[in-house]
């Protein structure tokens, strides 16, 4: 009898199952990148001096005279700030949601955004320093808030749920402190701080944007370096420790990096809510990932914040972008609640 040759299978079933989510994740990243680029070109053409997309491209190349000034000097900083800050907020949210293993583990829920805003209010209402002082105040206050929350939540390690509950309590106290700071400030300073506190990028120019871009560019390699420890932390403390990871130092590094991202945004644009909360979860659904994909989260945050800013500009009465993100975030949370209720019933 002649032996029957069986064709070799192309990979195991487990390999094929693993390749599917990876392929979907790459497609999601590519689609989000295209969406971000297309939305940026549209946003650069909107305004009192409307431009078509070909005119925007020509203006970026420096071939359109006055249109080049409109695009590169007036509109481009705002668009790039929306993209970069949306990405930073989303990555910060992904870090904290991974750390707490809870979709509510967002820096604006835990209180780190509020802490950074408190630092800015202290600097502007009490000290009256310039841009550098505001940035330093946001970073120092954000880190101090993180330290307080971390220490209060620490009981033989930090559990995600405990961190969230303590953070919500600290957020409430900081809100009261912020109101007191605004009430005791001079009227003009308090009014400016209140408007800025809604979260706005409308007045951000190159002078404010470039230092923030430099800080975010410096933090990006650190985020990349933490991908491995984050994957270990997703498995739980015991599993991560058994793989040789020093759990508490890794967790502390994630907290510091997440606070640095959120403080950089808050120092320039004020506290912009719900992007850090919603963008990582939207990205996870788009990528079909069990964990929180950082690249997809960053691109989702960029698209969400830029889209919210376009909406804020085109309303009959222009609003700070933070007002729009709060509305979108409320709709998102209601949709989640309805979805969860239908699943349970």
N, C-alpha and C positions, 0 to 999 in steps of 0.2 A: 504493500500500500504506500502511496505517496503521501507525505505529510502535508497537511493543509496549513499554509502560512497565514497567520492572523495579522492584519495590518496593525501597526503600533498606534495606540491612541495618542492624540495630540494633547498632552497634559492631562492631569488628573481632574476629577470632578471638582475637588477643592480648589485647584488652581483656576479652573474656569469660573467658579463662583467668586473667587477673589478678584479676577480680572474685570468682571462686570461692574462692580462699584467703582473700581479705579478708572475705568473708561468713562463712566457717567460723571465722576468727579472732574476729569479733565475736560469733558464737554461742557460742564457747568461753568468751569473757570473761563474757558474760551468764550462762551456765550455772554458771561458777565463782563468780560473785558471788552467785547464788541459793543455791548449795551452802554458801558461807561464812556467809551470813545464817542459813540454816536450821540449820546445825551450831552456830552461836553461840547461837541460841535454845534448842536442845536442851541444850547445855552449861550454860547459865544455870539450867536446871531440874534438873540432876543434883546429887546430894549427900545428906547425911543429912536434909535438909529438902526433899523432892522437890516440884517444881512442874510443872504442865502448861504448855504453850506459851502458852495464853491467860492464865494466871496470871503468867507471866514478862512478857508484854507489858503487863499491867495494873501489875505492879510497876515496870517501867521508866517507866510514866506516873505513878508515885507514888501509886497508889490502893490499896495492899495492906498498909499498916502494917508489921508485922514482915517480911513477904515483900519489901517494898521495901528494907529494910536488908540482908537476905540477898543479894538480887540485885545491888544497886548498890554496896554497900560490900565484900562478901565475894567475890562471884563475878565481877562485871563487870571488875575490874582484870585478873584472870587471863585471862579470855577475850580482852579487847582486847590484852593483851600477847602472847598466842599468835598472834593475827591479825597484829598489827603486826610482831612479830619474825619470824614466818614469811615475811611479805612482804619484809622487809629482807634476810633470809638468801637468799631466792630471787633477788632483784634483784642482790645481790652476786655470787652464783654465775653469773647470766646475764652480768654485766659481764665477769667473768674468763674464762668459757668463750668469750665472743665475742672477747675480747682474744687468747686463746691459740689460738682456733679448734680447741679440743679439749674433749670432754665431761668429761675428767678435770681441766680447769683450774678447780678449785673452791678457794675460800679455805681450806677445811679440809684440802685435799690439799696445796696450795702452802705452807701453813704460817702464813698470816696469822692464822687463828683461834688457833693455838697460841701465836703471838707475843703476841697480846692477852692470852691467859690467863697467859703468863709475866709480863707487866706487872702484872696483878692480883695474882699471887702475890708479886712483889717488894714491892708496896705493902703487902699485908696481913701478910706474914711478917716483913719487915725494917723497914718504916716505920710500920705500924700506923695509917695515916690513915683518914679516913672515906669516905663515899660519893663525894664530889667527887674525892678522891685516887684512888680505885679507878677511876673513869671516866677520869680523866686518864692513869693508868697504862696502862689498856687501849688508849687511843687512841695514846699516844706509843709504846708497845712495838709495837703493830700497824704503825704507820708506819715505825718503825725496822726491823722485820722486812722490810717491803716494800722499803725502801731497800736493805737488804743483799742480798735476793734479786734485786732489779732490777740492782744493780751487778755482782753475780757472774754474772748471765745476760747482761750486755750485751757484745756483740761486733759492732760496726758495726750496732747496733740490737738489739732483743730479739725472739727467735723464741719462739713459744709452747711448743714441745717443750722447749727449753732452760730456759725459765722454770719449767716443771713439774718437771723433773729437779732443778734447783737447789733449788726449793721443798721437794721431798720430803727432800732431804738436810738442809736447814735445819730442817725439822720434826723429824727424828730427833734433832738436837742439842738443840733446845729441849725435847723430851720429857725428855731426860736432865737438863737444867737444872731442869725443873719437879719431877722426882722428888727431886733434891738439895735444892731449896728446901723441899719438904714434909718430908723426913727431918730437916732441921735445925731446923724450926719446933717450937714448943711443941705438945704433944699435942692440946689442944683446938683451937688454931688450925689445925693440920694436918688434923684430922678435919673441921672445918667447911669448909675449903678443898677437901678431897677430895670431899665430898658436893656442894658447889657446882660443882666442876669437872666433874661428870657432866652438867651442864646442867639446871637446874631453874627453873621459874617459879612454884612452889607458894607461895613466901613473898613474892612481889612484890605490894606494895600501891600505892596511889595515889601515895605519896611517892616511890617509885622509878620508877613508870611514867610520871608526867607529864613529868619532865625528859627521859626517853628519847623519849617521843612528840614533844616539842618539837624535839629534835635530828633525829629522822627526818623530821619535817615540813619542817625547814629543808633537808635533803638532797634531798627529793623534786624540787623544781624543778631542781636541778643534774642529777639523773638524766634528767629530761625534756629538758634542754638538750643532753645528750650523745647523744641519739638519732641525730642526723645524723652526727656523727663516728664513732659505732659502726657505722652502716651502711657508711660508707666503709672502716673498718678491716676489716670482714668481706670486702671485696673483695681484701685483701692490701695490703702496704705500697706496692708500686710503683703499683698502680691508685689507691690513696688519695692518694699524693703527686702523681700526675699530675692529680688533680682539685683540687689546691690545698690539701690538708690537710697541716698540719705534724704528721707522724706521731708523733714522739717526745713532743712536748708533749701531744698528744691521748691517747697511751697512758699517760703519767704521770698525767694528770687522771683517767683511768678507774681506775688503780690506787689513787690517793688516795681517790677516792670509794668504791670498793669496800671498802677497808680501814676507812673511817669508818663504813660501814654495819655491817660485821661487828664492829668494836670496840664500837659502841654496844650491840649485843646481848650481847656477851661481858661487858661491864662490869656488866650487870644480871643476866643469867641464866646466865652461864658459857658454855663452848663447847658449842653444840648441833650435833652432827655430821649430815652427809648431807642436810639439807634444801637447802643451797646446791648440793649436787652433783646431787640427783635432780630437784628441782622444775622447773628450767629445761628439762630434757629431757622431762619429762612434759608440760609446757606446750607445747613444740614439737610433740609428737605430737598433742595435743588440738587445737591450732590449725592443724595441717597446714602449718606455716611452715618455709621453708628456714632462716631465721635463728632467733634466740631472741627471742620476743615478750616485752617487759618487763611489760606489764600482765597478760598471762596467767600469766607466771612469778610475779609478785607474788601473784596470787590463788591460784595452785596452792600456793605456799609457805605462805600463810595457812591454807588448808584442811588441808594435810598436818600442820603443826605443831599446829593445834587438835585435829585428829583423834587425833594421837599423845598429846596431853595428856589427852584424854578417856579413851583407853585406859589411860594411866598411872594415872589416878585410879580407874578401875573394876576394876583388878586386885586379887586377894585381898590382896596386899601392895603398897601404893602405892610407885611408883618415880619417880625423876626423869624428866622427859620425854626427856632426852638418851639415856637407856638404850633407850627405845622407838624413837627415831629411828635409833639405831645398828642395832637389829634389823631395822627396816623397810629401812634402807639396805643392809644385807647381803643381804636377800632381793631387793632391786631389782638389785643388782650381779650376783647369781647368775643372775637372769632374763636380764639383758643378755648374760652370758657364754654361757648356753645358746642364746639367740637367735642370737648371732653364730656359735657353733659349727654350728648347724643351717644357717645361710645359707652357710657355707663348704663344708659337706659335702653 
